[in-house]
Amino acid sequence: MKNPGSLLILVFLLGVGGCQTLSKPANTGEDAALYQALGERSGIATIVTDLMYRIADDKRIAFQFKGLDVTRFHRNLTDLLCALANGPCTYTGKGMREVHSGMDITATQFNALVEDLILAMEANQVPTTAQNELLAKLAPMYDDVRDQ
């Protein structure tokens, strides 16, 4: 990674650790469409890797990720996105409120992370409809990330 010590912003949305479980069995048909559009688990892992590089290079948010366990963060974020996309994954990371407590995340920082996620999805040819669907699943986490 270009700057693994600075990978801090993804914690805003997705958290790391091991308290909360989000799991869904693998689905078929419409329920699996988002998971498939994201490239299944391997595609999601690639998007997360791309996102982590973008975060490390993003002066608006990189400082929030200083000291992050990069391997655990990648695994947990991949699991979270996979579970949200109705894939066969289980997220066991901490809840958003707990992870972000005391971080004083601003709306600008939150939006910077979302922008980086969109750029990572675009770079990995995720269709706009799938991008919007994933962002809609992440949006309810905003209050838990910001209300500290």
C-alpha positions in Angstrom: 0.0 0.0 0.0 1.2 3.5 -0.7 0.6 4.7 2.9 -0.9 1.9 5.0 -0.5 3.9 8.3 -2.9 6.5 7.0 -5.8 4.2 6.1 -8.3 5.7 8.5 -11.4 6.9 6.7 -13.2 3.7 6.0 -13.7 3.3 9.7 -16.2 6.1 9.3 -18.7 4.0 7.5 -17.8 0.5 8.1 -15.8 -0.1 11.3 -13.4 -2.8 12.3 -13.3 -5.1 15.2 -15.5 -7.9 16.4 -18.9 -7.2 18.1 -21.7 -6.8 15.7 -22.8 -9.5 13.3 -24.4 -8.9 10.0 -25.0 -12.0 8.0 -27.2 -13.1 5.2 -27.2 -16.4 3.4 -26.3 -16.4 -0.3 -29.3 -15.4 -2.3 -30.3 -16.0 -5.9 -32.2 -13.9 -8.4 -32.9 -10.3 -7.6 -31.5 -10.6 -4.1 -28.1 -11.6 -5.4 -28.0 -8.9 -8.2 -26.1 -6.3 -6.2 -23.6 -8.9 -4.9 -23.0 -10.1 -8.5 -22.8 -6.5 -9.8 -20.1 -5.8 -7.3 -18.1 -8.8 -8.6 -19.0 -11.1 -5.8 -16.5 -11.5 -2.9 -13.4 -11.1 -5.0 -14.7 -8.0 -6.8 -15.7 -6.5 -3.4 -12.2 -7.2 -2.0 -10.7 -5.4 -5.1 -13.0 -2.4 -4.6 -11.9 -2.3 -0.9 -8.3 -2.4 -1.8 -8.7 0.4 -4.3 -10.7 2.4 -1.7 -7.9 1.9 0.8 -5.3 3.4 -1.6 -7.6 6.3 -2.3 -8.1 6.9 1.4 -4.3 6.8 2.1 -3.9 9.5 -0.6 -6.8 11.7 0.5 -5.5 14.4 2.8 -9.1 15.2 3.8 -9.5 11.9 5.6 -6.2 9.9 5.8 -5.4 11.1 9.3 -8.5 9.4 10.6 -7.1 6.0 9.7 -3.6 6.4 11.3 -2.6 3.3 13.2 -5.2 1.1 11.5 -4.8 -2.7 11.3 -4.9 -2.7 7.5 -5.4 -6.5 7.1 -8.3 -6.6 9.6 -9.8 -3.5 8.2 -9.8 -4.9 4.7 -11.3 -8.2 5.8 -14.0 -6.5 7.9 -14.9 -3.9 5.2 -15.1 -6.6 2.6 -17.3 -8.7 4.8 -19.6 -5.8 5.6 -20.1 -4.8 1.9 -20.6 -8.4 1.0 -23.2 -8.9 3.6 -25.0 -5.7 2.7 -25.0 -6.8 -0.9 -26.8 -10.0 0.1 -23.7 -12.1 -0.4 -22.7 -15.2 1.6 -20.7 -13.2 4.1 -20.8 -12.5 7.8 -19.7 -9.1 9.2 -18.5 -9.4 12.8 -17.0 -6.0 13.2 -18.0 -3.4 15.9 -21.1 -1.3 15.5 -20.7 2.1 13.8 -21.5 4.1 16.9 -18.9 2.3 18.9 -16.2 2.5 16.2 -16.6 6.2 15.6 -17.1 7.4 19.1 -15.0 10.4 19.8 -13.7 10.8 16.3 -15.6 14.0 15.6 -16.1 13.1 12.0 -17.4 16.1 10.0 -19.9 15.9 7.1 -17.0 17.0 4.8 -14.9 14.0 5.9 -17.9 11.6 5.6 -18.6 12.9 2.1 -14.9 12.5 1.2 -15.1 8.8 2.0 -18.2 8.4 0.0 -16.5 10.1 -2.9 -13.5 7.8 -2.6 -15.8 4.8 -2.5 -17.7 5.9 -5.6 -14.3 6.4 -7.4 -13.2 2.9 -6.4 -16.4 1.4 -7.7 -16.2 3.4 -11.0 -12.6 2.2 -11.4 -13.8 -1.3 -11.1 -16.6 -0.9 -13.6 -19.5 -1.2 -11.1 -22.7 -0.1 -12.8 -24.1 3.2 -11.5 -27.4 1.5 -10.4 -25.4 -1.0 -8.3 -23.3 1.9 -6.9 -26.5 3.7 -5.9 -28.0 0.6 -4.3 -24.9 0.0 -2.2 -24.7 3.6 -1.1 -28.4 3.4 -0.2 -27.6 0.5 2.1 -24.7 2.4 3.7 -26.6 5.7 4.1 -28.5 4.7 7.3 -25.1 4.4 9.0 -24.5 8.2 8.7 -26.2 9.1 12.0 -24.2 6.5 13.9 -21.0 7.7 12.4 -21.6 11.4 12.8 -23.7 11.6 16.1 -20.9 11.2 18.6 
